[in-house]
């Protein structure tokens, strides 16, 4: 509701508010021959939306972005836009070289996505000035799309984020994935706590700590498997009920610890194994990921049984 002296939010301001939620990172399902199963891709995204997910990020890390071809990256966005059918925001992942990222951004705009998530630059030598210019080139190519930065480098500070947004006002959010909530609190306040949507980028395991110091949304791969659990965590945190949030956290803990083990080597494989056991998708992944060994498959079976007992499934 607006008053006579209060202007309605701009489209980018409204988008920034919508990002304060669970940001789902869907998997990219593969057939046994290694090709993407596009029918299953659409079905998995429809399931997310039917369970109340409001933001979907095709071509995220859980979607195995770095293993996808240019054509697959483009089609993943098209598939997501068609699957959500206007019921959720599609935030397309783009990255790698500038030319490729800009091309991906233009393709995402053409497909109907409303925003971008720009992957952390993978160049081994990164300056602060170069980091700003990299993101500025991508953001300025699609000024009508909202842009969310994926920050995994602890050297990136709030002043750099603010400087980038001064140049490119469509930079409206930050997916923060540095495992240091104290650093996050400082960066968010230096950049502008209320200027950006601050999204906890390390999934459910880290979300309560980041929420306590300023995050208003979080990314999730678990939501592909147990969307009710992710939704319950969001509800508890929004309500300020940290006791309830930590009870939900306990239900997610083992699954997320399996994903994070060994420098997140099985991050995607754990999600896909659970989807396989639920009959929702296959377990196939592309190298350098691996299909889970039998002992970890048993752990996933035990977790699924636990979630059923707890009423999450």
C-alpha positions in Angstrom: 0.0 0.0 0.0 1.3 3.5 -0.9 0.3 6.9 0.6 -0.2 10.0 -1.4 3.4 11.1 -0.7 4.9 7.7 -1.2 5.9 6.5 -4.7 5.2 2.9 -5.6 8.3 0.7 -5.9 10.1 0.6 -9.2 10.2 -2.8 -10.9 13.8 -3.4 -9.6 12.8 -2.4 -6.1 9.9 -4.8 -6.2 12.2 -7.5 -7.5 14.7 -6.9 -4.7 11.9 -7.4 -2.1 10.9 -10.7 -3.8 14.4 -12.1 -3.4 14.0 -12.2 0.4 13.0 -15.9 0.2 14.2 -19.4 -0.5 16.2 -19.2 -3.8 16.0 -22.7 -5.3 18.9 -23.9 -7.3 17.4 -26.8 -9.4 19.4 -29.7 -10.6 20.0 -30.4 -14.3 18.9 -34.1 -14.8 20.8 -36.2 -17.2 19.7 -39.3 -19.1 21.8 -42.5 -19.1 23.4 -41.4 -22.4 24.5 -38.1 -20.8 22.1 -35.8 -22.5 19.9 -33.4 -20.5 16.4 -34.8 -19.7 14.5 -31.7 -20.5 11.1 -33.2 -19.7 12.3 -34.1 -16.2 14.0 -30.7 -15.9 10.6 -29.0 -16.4 8.9 -31.4 -14.1 11.3 -30.8 -11.2 10.9 -27.0 -11.5 7.1 -27.3 -11.6 7.3 -29.3 -8.4 9.3 -26.5 -6.8 6.8 -23.9 -7.7 3.9 -26.1 -6.7 5.5 -26.2 -3.2 5.6 -22.5 -3.0 9.1 -21.7 -4.3 9.2 -18.1 -5.5 12.7 -17.8 -7.1 14.4 -20.4 -9.3 18.0 -20.2 -10.5 18.7 -22.4 -13.5 22.4 -22.8 -14.2 23.6 -22.5 -10.6 26.3 -24.7 -9.2 23.7 -27.3 -8.1 22.6 -27.3 -11.7 26.2 -28.2 -12.8 26.6 -24.9 -14.7 30.3 -25.5 -15.4 29.6 -28.8 -17.2 26.9 -27.5 -19.5 27.3 -26.4 -23.1 26.3 -23.0 -24.3 23.2 -24.5 -25.9 22.3 -26.3 -22.7 22.7 -23.2 -20.6 20.4 -21.3 -23.0 17.8 -24.1 -23.0 17.9 -24.5 -19.2 16.6 -20.9 -18.9 14.0 -21.4 -21.5 12.8 -24.6 -19.8 12.7 -22.8 -16.4 10.7 -19.9 -17.7 8.2 -22.2 -19.4 7.9 -24.4 -16.3 7.3 -21.6 -13.8 4.7 -20.1 -16.2 4.8 -16.7 -14.5 4.4 -18.1 -11.0 8.0 -17.5 -9.8 11.0 -15.4 -10.6 13.6 -17.0 -12.9 17.1 -15.8 -12.0 19.4 -17.2 -14.6 23.0 -18.1 -13.8 25.7 -16.6 -16.1 29.4 -16.5 -15.8 32.8 -17.6 -17.2 34.3 -15.1 -19.7 32.7 -11.7 -20.2 31.6 -12.2 -23.7 30.0 -15.5 -22.8 28.4 -14.1 -19.7 27.0 -11.1 -21.7 25.7 -13.5 -24.3 24.1 -15.6 -21.6 22.5 -12.5 -20.1 21.0 -11.5 -23.4 19.7 -15.0 -24.0 18.2 -15.0 -20.5 16.4 -11.7 -21.2 15.1 -13.1 -24.6 13.8 -16.2 -22.8 11.9 -14.1 -20.3 14.0 -14.3 -17.2 13.7 -11.3 -14.9 17.1 -11.4 -13.2 20.6 -12.8 -13.3 22.9 -14.5 -10.8 26.5 -13.8 -11.9 28.9 -16.6 -10.9 32.1 -15.7 -9.1 34.8 -15.0 -11.7 37.0 -18.0 -12.1 40.1 -16.2 -13.3 43.0 -17.1 -11.0 44.2 -13.4 -10.9 41.5 -11.0 -9.7 41.9 -7.3 -8.8 39.2 -5.3 -7.0 39.0 -3.0 -10.0 38.7 -5.9 -12.4 36.0 -7.5 -10.3 33.9 -4.4 -10.6 34.5 -4.1 -14.3 33.6 -7.7 -14.9 30.2 -7.4 -13.3 29.6 -3.9 -14.7 30.0 -5.2 -18.2 27.4 -7.9 -17.6 24.9 -5.7 -15.7 25.1 -2.9 -18.2 24.3 -5.2 -21.1 20.8 -5.9 -19.6 19.9 -2.8 -17.5 16.3 -3.9 -17.1 17.2 -7.1 -15.5 18.0 -7.4 -11.8 21.5 -8.6 -11.1 22.6 -10.7 -8.1 26.3 -11.0 -7.3 27.7 -14.4 -6.2 30.4 -13.5 -3.8 32.8 -16.3 -2.7 36.0 -14.2 -2.3 36.6 -12.7 1.2 38.6 -9.9 -0.4 35.5 -8.4 -1.8 34.3 -5.7 0.5 31.2 -3.6 0.9 32.7 -0.5 -0.7 33.4 -2.4 -3.9 29.8 -3.7 -4.1 28.5 -0.2 -3.4 30.7 1.3 -6.1 29.5 -1.3 -8.6 25.9 -0.5 -7.8 26.6 3.2 -8.1 27.6 2.6 -11.7 25.0 -0.2 -12.4 21.8 0.4 -10.4 20.3 -2.9 -11.6 22.7 -4.7 -9.2 20.2 -5.3 -6.5 21.3 -8.4 -4.6 24.2 -10.4 -3.2 24.4 -14.1 -2.8 27.1 -14.2 -0.1 29.0 -17.5 0.2 32.1 -16.6 2.2 32.0 -18.9 5.3 32.3 -16.1 7.8 29.2 -14.5 9.2 31.2 -11.8 10.9 32.7 -10.8 7.6 29.3 -10.9 6.0 27.8 -8.6 8.6 30.6 -6.0 7.9 30.3 -6.3 4.1 26.5 -6.0 4.2 26.6 -2.9 6.3 29.4 -1.2 4.4 27.6 -1.9 1.1 24.1 -1.0 2.4 22.1 -3.4 4.5 18.8 -2.1 3.0 20.2 -1.3 -0.4 20.5 -4.9 -1.5 18.8 -8.2 -1.1 21.3 -10.2 1.1 21.0 -13.9 0.3 22.8 -16.4 2.5 24.6 -18.4 -0.2 25.8 -21.5 1.7 22.3 -23.1 2.0 20.4 -24.2 5.1 23.4 -25.2 7.3 24.7 -21.6 7.5 21.5 -19.7 7.1 20.5 -19.1 10.8 23.8 -17.5 11.5 23.7 -15.2 8.5 20.1 -14.4 9.1 20.9 -13.2 12.6 23.3 -10.5 11.1 21.3 -9.3 8.1 20.4 -12.0 5.5 16.8 -12.0 4.4 16.9 -15.0 2.0 18.9 -18.1 1.4 19.8 -20.4 -1.5 18.9 -24.1 -1.4 19.7 -27.3 -3.1 17.8 -29.3 -0.4 14.6 -27.7 -1.6 14.7 -29.9 -4.7 14.2 -32.9 -2.3 12.3 -31.7 0.7 10.7 -28.3 -0.2 8.6 -28.3 3.0 11.7 -28.3 5.1 13.2 -25.3 3.4 9.9 -23.4 3.6 9.6 -24.2 7.4 13.1 -22.8 8.0 12.2 -19.6 6.1 9.0 -19.2 8.1 10.7 -19.7 11.4 13.4 -17.2 10.6 10.9 -14.6 9.3 9.0 -15.0 12.5 12.1 -14.5 14.6 11.7 -18.0 16.2 15.2 -19.2 16.3 14.3 -22.1 18.5 12.0 -23.5 15.9 14.5 -22.6 13.1 17.2 -24.7 14.8 14.8 -27.7 15.2 14.3 -27.5 11.4 18.0 -27.0 10.9 18.6 -30.3 12.8 16.5 -32.1 10.2 18.6 -30.6 7.4 21.9 -30.9 9.1 23.2 -34.4 8.0 22.1 -34.0 4.4 23.9 -30.6 4.2 27.0 -32.0 5.9 27.1 -34.8 3.4 26.9 -32.1 0.6 29.7 -30.0 2.2 32.1 -32.9 3.0 35.4 -33.1 1.2 35.3 -29.5 -0.1 31.7 -30.1 -1.4 32.9 -32.9 -3.7 29.4 -34.6 -3.6 27.4 -31.4 -3.4 25.2 -32.2 -6.4 25.5 -36.0 -6.1 23.8 -36.1 -2.7 20.8 -34.1 -4.1 20.5 -36.3 -7.1 20.8 -39.5 -5.2 17.9 -38.4 -2.9 15.8 -37.5 -6.0 16.6 -40.9 -7.5 15.5 -42.7 -4.3 12.3 -40.7 -4.3 11.6 -41.6 -7.9 11.7 -38.0 -9.1 14.9 -38.0 -11.2 18.1 -39.9 -12.0 21.4 -39.9 -10.1 23.6 -39.3 -13.2 26.1 -36.4 -12.9 28.9 -35.2 -15.1 32.6 -35.2 -14.2 34.3 -34.0 -12.1 31.3 -34.9 -9.9 30.7 -38.6 -9.2 27.8 -40.9 -8.5 27.7 -41.7 -4.8 29.2 -44.9 -3.5 27.0 -47.5 -1.8 27.7 -46.5 1.8 26.5 -42.9 1.1 23.5 -44.1 -0.7 22.5 -46.0 2.4 22.9 -42.7 4.4 20.5 -41.0 2.0 18.0 -43.8 2.4 18.2 -43.4 6.2 17.6 -39.6 5.9 14.6 -40.1 3.6 13.1 -42.5 6.2 13.8 -40.0 8.9 12.1 -37.2 7.0 9.1 -39.4 6.4 8.9 -40.1 10.1 9.2 -36.4 10.9 6.4 -35.6 8.4 8.6 -33.7 5.9 7.8 -36.2 3.1 
